[in-house]
Amino acid sequence: MAYDSLVVLWTSGDKEVATKMVFMYTVNAKKKNWWNAVTLIAWGPSAKLLTEDPELQKKITEMKSEGIKLEACKACADQYGVSSALEDLGIEVKYMGGPLTNYIKGEHHILTF
């Protein structure tokens, strides 16, 4: 049985990686129905980058409007002091160790950047 759920784990603090791969693929994966369910997790340096870059924030708004589930690691976001800024962008900020483990053990394809 083929699983139709994609989880994109975005950890890179490199904007070019975000714009030229992560965001481009994630948005199109949902918009073009390549995957039924798409989740983007911002973890570590990516969470900080996202709160500092209006262009990336605009793309997050587009992802949300396409129905992409948006999550961020609370432990990392707290270390960077950006948890509330991520929540203001409509991202669910929570401790991600357990949820990521469940994604990996469950019926999801994981793509990591």
Secondary structure as UniProt FT lines:
FT   STRAND          5..10
FT   HELIX           15..17
FT   HELIX           18..22
FT   HELIX           23..31
FT   TURN            32..33
FT   STRAND          37..42
FT   HELIX           45..52
FT   HELIX           54..66
FT   STRAND          69..73
FT   HELIX           74..80
FT   HELIX           83..88
FT   TURN            89..90
FT   STRAND          92..94
FT   HELIX           97..105
FT   TURN            106..107
FT   STRAND          109..112
//
